[in-house]
Amino acid sequence: MALDARLRLGLAGLAPATPFFSGSRPNPGNLSFALKPTSASLSSANAPAPLPIVVVGSANADIYVEVDRLPLVGETVAARAGRALAGGKGANQAACGGRLATGATYLVARVGDDANGRLLEGALADAGGVRLDRVARAPEAPSGHAVVMLMPDGQNSIIIVGGANMEGWATGVGPDDLDLIRQAGVLLLQREIPDWVNVQVAQAAKDAGVPVILDAGGMDAPVPGELLSLVDIFSPNETELARLTGMPTETFEQISQAAGACHKMGVKEVLVKLGSQGSALFIEGEKPIRQPIVPAAEVVDTTGAGDTFTSAFSVALVEGKPKKECMRFAAAAASLCVQVKGAIPSMPDRKSVMDLLESAQVEQL
């Protein structure tokens, strides 16, 4: 079923997420994106429930270490600060969707039955808007965690320990979760859970006509052809694109050629995140769509910026926006994300994104 057709369908049998509100309502006259619905509109019998966003992926306890530089081999360096925060690409994208989407956002994930698992559950509940009834505890494995080394300029290096993200899927994805995926407006995947799990859920989505977006972040192994054949939009950054294609990505022409290689692998659309250079969408047979960044007042921490971009793009896509508008909405969300430390704590709410889009539009006049 085509995406635009799915957007016109109401969703039966799934409870909506708790709405997330922040501040007063701005004048939406110049904005193409709607605000979060009011309680009155949520209860309207005439308003069809929007299709949900379903994220299947990882949840990590991120150990942040602020350093002036990375240590050399055999060297010990002192950190300026350190703390533990909730993260993981799946959790990040779900938290972002929960704050931006007008409908429900579900996370299907595995955490350990431990302190880090409870940290993750609590942080996602506090984030607002994320349905957590599909997050299961895997008592045989510890929660996944990561060490994030954060430099003064906001750039980072990350080491991931999979834990329950990789070991907690022994029984596969249950029938209730697969039914949820079949009723989604979009399925978001990453590569911090086993590829075979991604294949299972992507196949369920594909069979039901649900668009599948795969974020390339996570394990650095080649993406299985079976998985790529089920993906509608593949979203790497330029480093991941180079690694997965074996091609250079230092110039836009090289990035275009590498995206073309992905087309030959069977992916029709490649959405490349280019950091400070913005983003580009390569649709097979069409001219690339380029989106510059929305400048941030200050770059504090880039952790989670790519997840914010991918999730915000998906939110706009489910709302039926043109791809160019999806990219602009995602760029604004990512701009707000990098101005706050931590992944989930940095996810912006919908009003903040729309305010930034409106101010950016005014500045261009």
RODO-2510 file (C-alpha; in nm, 4 decimals, decimal comma):
residues 365
     n   res          X          Y          Z
     1     m     0,0000     0,0000     0,0000
     2     a     0,1368     0,3422    -0,0921
     3     l     0,2374     0,5763     0,1884
     4     d    -0,0084     0,8494     0,0883
     5     a    -0,2904     0,5961     0,0966
     6     r    -0,1870     0,4748     0,4411
     7     l    -0,1897     0,8307     0,5734
     8     r    -0,5598     0,8578     0,5042
     9     l    -0,6431     0,5529     0,7137
    10     g    -0,7328     0,5690     1,0802
    11     l    -0,5745     0,3235     1,3208
    12     a    -0,8055     0,0921     1,5098
    13     g    -0,7213    -0,0881     1,8300
    14     l    -0,4091     0,1092     1,9302
    15     a    -0,4177     0,3638     2,2110
    16     p    -0,2676     0,7052     2,1328
    17     a     0,0449     0,8200     2,3103
    18     t     0,0202     1,0755     2,5861
    19     p     0,0390     1,4159     2,4147
    20     f     0,3466     1,6280     2,4785
    21     f     0,2856     1,9982     2,5316
    22     s     0,5386     2,2751     2,5725
    23     g     0,4657     2,6438     2,6122
    24     s     0,2009     2,8505     2,4370
    25     r     0,0788     2,8015     2,0825
    26     p     0,2555     3,0130     1,8181
    27     n     0,0735     3,1530     1,5178
    28     p     0,0882     2,8673     1,2648
    29     g    -0,0080     3,0810     0,9667
    30     n     0,3326     3,0557     0,7961
    31     l     0,4054     2,6978     0,8998
    32     s     0,3289     2,3849     0,6985
    33     f     0,3488     2,1610     1,0077
    34     a     0,0598     2,1348     1,2514
    35     l     0,0954     2,1786     1,6224
    36     k     0,0408     1,8968     1,8679
    37     p    -0,3368     1,8460     1,8893
    38     t    -0,5286     1,9929     2,1816
    39     s    -0,7196     1,7660     2,4154
    40     a    -1,0407     1,8691     2,2395
    41     s    -0,9115     1,7634     1,9002
    42     l    -0,7833     1,4363     2,0435
    43     s    -1,1315     1,3487     2,1564
    44     s    -1,3032     1,4528     1,8328
    45     a    -1,4954     1,1673     1,6800
    46     n    -1,4414     1,3125     1,3305
    47     a    -1,0603     1,3237     1,3500
    48     p    -0,8963     0,9963     1,2394
    49     a    -0,6182     0,8719     1,4614
    50     p    -0,2784     0,9165     1,2904
    51     l    -0,0766     0,6103     1,2043
    52     p     0,1956     0,5383     1,4607
    53     i     0,5713     0,5477     1,4254
    54     v     0,7291     0,2188     1,5305
    55     v     1,0975     0,2054     1,6221
    56     v     1,2641    -0,1338     1,6591
    57     g     1,6128    -0,0919     1,7966
    58     s     1,8580    -0,0422     2,0767
    59     a     1,8482     0,1178     2,4188
    60     n     2,1791     0,1944     2,5933
    61     a     2,2970     0,3465     2,9160
    62     d     2,5460     0,6035     2,7838
    63     i     2,8448     0,6792     3,0058
    64     y     2,9533     1,0303     2,9091
    65     v     3,3190     1,1219     2,9622
    66     e     3,4189     1,4798     2,8838
    67     v     3,7827     1,4938     2,7704
    68     d     4,0069     1,7547     2,6120
    69     r     4,1358     1,4954     2,3653
    70     l     4,1303     1,1233     2,3032
    71     p     4,4059     0,9215     2,4747
    72     l     4,6918     0,7804     2,2724
    73     v     4,7722     0,4088     2,2798
    74     g     4,8895     0,3183     2,6302
    75     e     4,8043     0,6623     2,7686
    76     t     4,5719     0,7556     3,0548
    77     v     4,4004     1,0941     3,0518
    78     a     4,1844     1,2621     3,3127
    79     a     3,8250     1,3494     3,2289
    80     r     3,6759     1,6874     3,3129
    81     a     3,3397     1,5309     3,3995
    82     g     3,1403     1,2115     3,3626
    83     r     2,7809     1,0949     3,4014
    84     a     2,5377     0,8261     3,2897
    85     l     2,2461     0,9093     3,0601
    86     a     1,9951     0,7089     2,8594
    87     g     2,0671     0,6632     2,4897
    88     g     2,1034     0,4078     2,2121
    89     k     1,9950     0,4752     1,8557
    90     g     1,6562     0,3093     1,8923
    91     a     1,5743     0,4863     2,2182
    92     n     1,6986     0,8174     2,0788
    93     q     1,4789     0,7938     1,7706
    94     a     1,1759     0,6871     1,9729
    95     a     1,2232     0,9710     2,2226
    96     c     1,2491     1,2188     1,9364
    97     g     0,9413     1,0775     1,7662
    98     g     0,7510     1,0913     2,0929
    99     r     0,8226     1,4611     2,1271
   100     l     0,7592     1,5580     1,7653
   101     a     0,4840     1,3300     1,6357
   102     t     0,1140     1,4090     1,6696
   103     g     0,0340     1,0384     1,7018
   104     a     0,1738     0,7437     1,8921
   105     t     0,5412     0,6428     1,8877
   106     y     0,6285     0,2896     1,9977
   107     l     0,9677     0,1475     2,0897
   108     v     1,0235    -0,2270     2,0495
   109     a     1,3450    -0,3019     2,2369
   110     r     1,5209    -0,5239     2,4899
   111     v     1,6826    -0,4094     2,8162
   112     g     1,8385    -0,6022     3,1016
   113     d     1,6688    -0,6634     3,4342
   114     d     1,9184    -0,4348     3,6044
   115     a     1,9824    -0,0779     3,7181
   116     n     2,0674     0,0394     3,3673
   117     g     1,7432    -0,1102     3,2362
   118     r     1,5460     0,0826     3,4952
   119     l     1,7428     0,3973     3,4065
   120     l     1,6427     0,3541     3,0433
   121     e     1,2763     0,2884     3,1200
   122     g     1,2595     0,5909     3,3485
   123     a     1,4324     0,8239     3,1039
   124     l     1,2058     0,7216     2,8163
   125     a     0,8985     0,7661     3,0331
   126     d     1,0209     1,1129     3,1323
   127     a     1,0880     1,2022     2,7675
   128     g     0,7154     1,1992     2,6994
   129     g     0,5127     1,0539     2,4140
   130     v     0,6842     0,7129     2,3846
   131     r     0,4805     0,3956     2,4347
   132     l     0,6995     0,1572     2,6380
   133     d     0,4720    -0,1462     2,6658
   134     r     0,6765    -0,3107     2,3857
   135     v     1,0076    -0,2748     2,5740
   136     a     1,0851    -0,6155     2,7276
   137     r     1,3374    -0,7110     2,9930
   138     a     1,5869    -0,9825     2,9047
   139     p     1,6985    -1,1325     3,2389
   140     e     1,9736    -1,3391     3,0778
   141     a     2,1659    -1,0338     2,9487
   142     p     2,2752    -0,6995     3,0926
   143     s     2,1417    -0,3778     2,9457
   144     g     2,3407    -0,2402     2,6552
   145     h     2,5708     0,0481     2,7343
   146     a     2,8117     0,2799     2,5609
   147     v     3,1091     0,4976     2,6459
   148     v     3,0787     0,8407     2,4857
   149     m     3,3994     1,0446     2,4785
   150     l     3,2922     1,4049     2,4324
   151     m     3,5427     1,6677     2,3132
   152     p     3,5211     2,0436     2,3845
   153     d     3,3994     2,1202     2,0294
   154     g     3,0984     1,8923     2,0750
   155     q     3,2334     1,6077     1,8585
   156     n     3,2437     1,2592     2,0041
   157     s     3,3754     0,9052     1,9741
   158     i     3,1605     0,6158     2,0954
   159     i     3,2218     0,2543     2,1977
   160     i     2,9143     0,0302     2,2246
   161     v     2,8604    -0,2830     2,4361
   162     g     2,5573    -0,4613     2,2907
   163     g     2,4268    -0,6518     2,5942
   164     a     2,0511    -0,7139     2,5746
   165     n     2,0338    -0,5261     2,2442
   166     m     2,2192    -0,8131     2,0813
   167     e     2,1481    -1,1040     2,3176
   168     g     1,7889    -1,0428     2,4256
   169     w     1,6058    -1,1543     2,1095
   170     a     1,6390    -1,5309     2,1482
   171     t     1,2664    -1,5869     2,0942
   172     g     1,2481    -1,3380     1,8082
   173     v     0,9890    -1,0642     1,7695
   174     g     0,6485    -1,1632     1,9048
   175     p     0,3239    -1,1715     1,7038
   176     d     0,1779    -0,8708     1,8870
   177     d     0,4793    -0,6600     1,7938
   178     l     0,4620    -0,7775     1,4335
   179     d     0,0921    -0,6855     1,4208
   180     l     0,1792    -0,3387     1,5524
   181     i     0,4416    -0,2976     1,2800
   182     r     0,1906    -0,3946     1,0113
   183     q    -0,0352    -0,1091     1,1254
   184     a     0,2403     0,1550     1,1404
   185     g     0,2880     0,4650     0,9307
   186     v     0,6625     0,4010     0,9161
   187     l     0,9130     0,1530     1,0629
   188     l     1,2480     0,2900     1,1861
   189     l     1,5479     0,0571     1,2148
   190     q     1,9180     0,0889     1,3017
   191     r     2,2113    -0,1530     1,3271
   192     e     2,2597    -0,1880     1,7027
   193     i     2,0439    -0,5025     1,7165
   194     p     2,0967    -0,8277     1,5228
   195     d     2,0489    -0,8060     1,1469
   196     w     1,8140    -1,1045     1,1532
   197     v     1,5768    -0,9146     1,3828
   198     n     1,5807    -0,6201     1,1424
   199     v     1,5072    -0,8565     0,8552
   200     q     1,2149    -1,0146     1,0399
   201     v     1,0437    -0,6851     1,1209
   202     a     1,1278    -0,5247     0,7855
   203     q     0,9693    -0,8189     0,6054
   204     a     0,6510    -0,7782     0,8124
   205     a     0,6430    -0,4076     0,7276
   206     k     0,7138    -0,4649     0,3588
   207     d     0,4370    -0,7233     0,3295
   208     a     0,1922    -0,4704     0,4796
   209     g     0,3069    -0,1786     0,2636
   210     v     0,4681     0,0059     0,5564
   211     p     0,7707     0,2204     0,4584
   212     v     1,0998     0,1037     0,6135
   213     i     1,3793     0,3478     0,6995
   214     l     1,7153     0,1985     0,7975
   215     d     1,9684     0,4184     0,9759
   216     a     2,3120     0,2796     0,8927
   217     g     2,4570     0,3615     1,2367
   218     g     2,5680     0,0745     1,4585
   219     m     2,7751    -0,2298     1,3679
   220     d     3,0388    -0,1723     1,1011
   221     a     2,9793    -0,5013     0,9176
   222     p     2,8349    -0,4970     0,5634
   223     v     2,4564    -0,4609     0,5445
   224     p     2,3060    -0,7936     0,4326
   225     g     2,1502    -0,7798     0,0879
   226     e     1,8370    -0,9448     0,2287
   227     l     1,7890    -0,6454     0,4601
   228     l     1,8656    -0,3811     0,1977
   229     s     1,6076    -0,5344    -0,0353
   230     l     1,3386    -0,4587     0,2254
   231     v     1,4433    -0,0973     0,2886
   232     d     1,2686     0,2010     0,1288
   233     i     1,5053     0,4714     0,2576
   234     f     1,8642     0,3987     0,3630
   235     s     2,0179     0,6699     0,5817
   236     p     2,3951     0,6707     0,6450
   237     n     2,6250     0,9587     0,7276
   238     e     2,9139     1,0193     0,4900
   239     t     3,1550     0,8056     0,6972
   240     e     2,9137     0,5117     0,7065
   241     l     2,8442     0,5529     0,3360
   242     a     3,2165     0,5322     0,2594
   243     r     3,2649     0,2263     0,4794
   244     l     2,9659     0,0378     0,3400
   245     t     3,0399     0,1077    -0,0267
   246     g     3,4205     0,1116    -0,0123
   247     m     3,4122     0,4428    -0,2003
   248     p     3,5447     0,7884    -0,1047
   249     t     3,2926     1,0476     0,0168
   250     e     3,5045     1,3607     0,0533
   251     t     3,3240     1,5623    -0,2157
   252     f     2,9586     1,5874    -0,3131
   253     e     3,0335     1,4211    -0,6456
   254     q     3,1922     1,1277    -0,4623
   255     i     2,8945     1,1091    -0,2250
   256     s     2,6623     1,1029    -0,5274
   257     q     2,8579     0,8151    -0,6788
   258     a     2,8521     0,6218    -0,3502
   259     a     2,4753     0,6777    -0,3240
   260     g     2,4498     0,5419    -0,6787
   261     a     2,6278     0,2283    -0,5612
   262     c     2,3564     0,1891    -0,2957
   263     h     2,0940     0,2196    -0,5696
   264     k     2,2616    -0,0712    -0,7462
   265     m     2,2322    -0,2706    -0,4220
   266     g     1,8549    -0,2315    -0,4445
   267     v     1,7830     0,0762    -0,2318
   268     k     1,5804     0,3358    -0,4236
   269     e     1,6340     0,6283    -0,1829
   270     v     1,9508     0,7174     0,0077
   271     l     1,9290     0,9942     0,2679
   272     v     2,2843     1,1009     0,3568
   273     k     2,3557     1,3010     0,6718
   274     l     2,6502     1,5334     0,6020
   275     g     2,7144     1,6982     0,9397
   276     s     2,7948     2,0651     0,9007
   277     q     2,7223     2,0357     0,5263
   278     g     2,3578     1,9481     0,5861
   279     s     2,1997     1,6500     0,4127
   280     a     2,1175     1,5142     0,0697
   281     l     1,8506     1,2770    -0,0565
   282     f     1,9387     1,0676    -0,3609
   283     i     1,6314     0,9158    -0,5261
   284     e     1,7173     0,6816    -0,8097
   285     g     1,6583     0,8481    -1,1455
   286     e     1,5985     1,1941    -0,9966
   287     k     1,8043     1,5023    -0,9173
   288     p     1,9466     1,5024    -0,5619
   289     i     1,7628     1,7098    -0,3022
   290     r     2,0036     1,9104    -0,0853
   291     q     1,9253     2,0635     0,2521
   292     p     2,1696     2,2954     0,4330
   293     i     2,1919     2,2936     0,8099
   294     v     1,9793     2,5248     1,0179
   295     p     2,2625     2,7005     1,2067
   296     a     2,2831     2,6304     1,5801
   297     a     2,3526     2,9115     1,8222
   298     e     2,6177     2,6874     1,9842
   299     v     2,7289     2,3291     1,9234
   300     v     2,7541     2,1621     2,2637
   301     d     2,7180     1,7901     2,1871
   302     t     2,6531     1,6159     1,8533
   303     t     2,5512     1,2876     2,0196
   304     g     2,2061     1,1931     1,8956
   305     a     2,1955     1,4564     1,6198
   306     g     2,1798     1,1948     1,3443
   307     d     1,9073     1,0042     1,5284
   308     t     1,7120     1,3262     1,5738
   309     f     1,7412     1,4009     1,2022
   310     t     1,6243     1,0546     1,0955
   311     s     1,3362     1,0483     1,3421
   312     a     1,2179     1,4010     1,2588
   313     f     1,2320     1,3175     0,8874
   314     s     1,0106     1,0156     0,9578
   315     v     0,7624     1,2236     1,1583
   316     a     0,7189     1,4636     0,8658
   317     l     0,7001     1,1755     0,6197
   318     v     0,4121     1,0119     0,8096
   319     e     0,2333     1,3479     0,8019
   320     g     0,2475     1,3389     0,4226
   321     k     0,4964     1,6223     0,3733
   322     p     0,7076     1,6451     0,0545
   323     k     1,0584     1,5087     0,0955
   324     k     1,2151     1,8567     0,0820
   325     e     0,9960     1,9711     0,3707
   326     c     1,0785     1,6530     0,5620
   327     m     1,4478     1,7370     0,5305
   328     r     1,3969     2,0958     0,6432
   329     f     1,1969     1,9860     0,9476
   330     a     1,4690     1,7307     1,0309
   331     a     1,7461     1,9906     0,9918
   332     a     1,5734     2,2220     1,2385
   333     a     1,5284     1,9419     1,4917
   334     a     1,8952     1,8404     1,4625
   335     s     2,0031     2,2034     1,5087
   336     l     1,8233     2,2169     1,8427
   337     c     1,9588     1,8762     1,9466
   338     v     2,3264     1,9736     1,9249
   339     q     2,2770     2,2645     2,1648
   340     v     2,2145     2,0377     2,4680
   341     k     2,4326     1,7690     2,6290
   342     g     2,3134     1,4114     2,6164
   343     a     2,1139     1,2251     2,3538
   344     i     1,7622     1,1813     2,4926
   345     p     1,7763     1,4997     2,7044
   346     s     1,8594     1,6973     2,3890
   347     m     1,5583     1,5839     2,1834
   348     p     1,3505     1,8937     2,0970
   349     d     0,9753     1,9288     2,1284
   350     r     0,7526     2,0145     1,8339
   351     k     0,6862     2,3752     1,9309
   352     s     1,0596     2,4510     1,9531
   353     v     1,1196     2,3061     1,6066
   354     m     0,8347     2,5039     1,4552
   355     d     0,9504     2,8230     1,6262
   356     l     1,2977     2,7721     1,4783
   357     l     1,1553     2,7051     1,1324
   358     e     0,9443     3,0178     1,1543
   359     s     1,2383     3,2336     1,2644
   360     a     1,4591     3,0866     0,9916
   361     q     1,1882     3,1655     0,7359
   362     v     1,1655     3,5261     0,8596
   363     e     1,5453     3,5666     0,8381
   364     q     1,5373     3,4577     0,4720
   365     l     1,2820     3,7269     0,3768
***
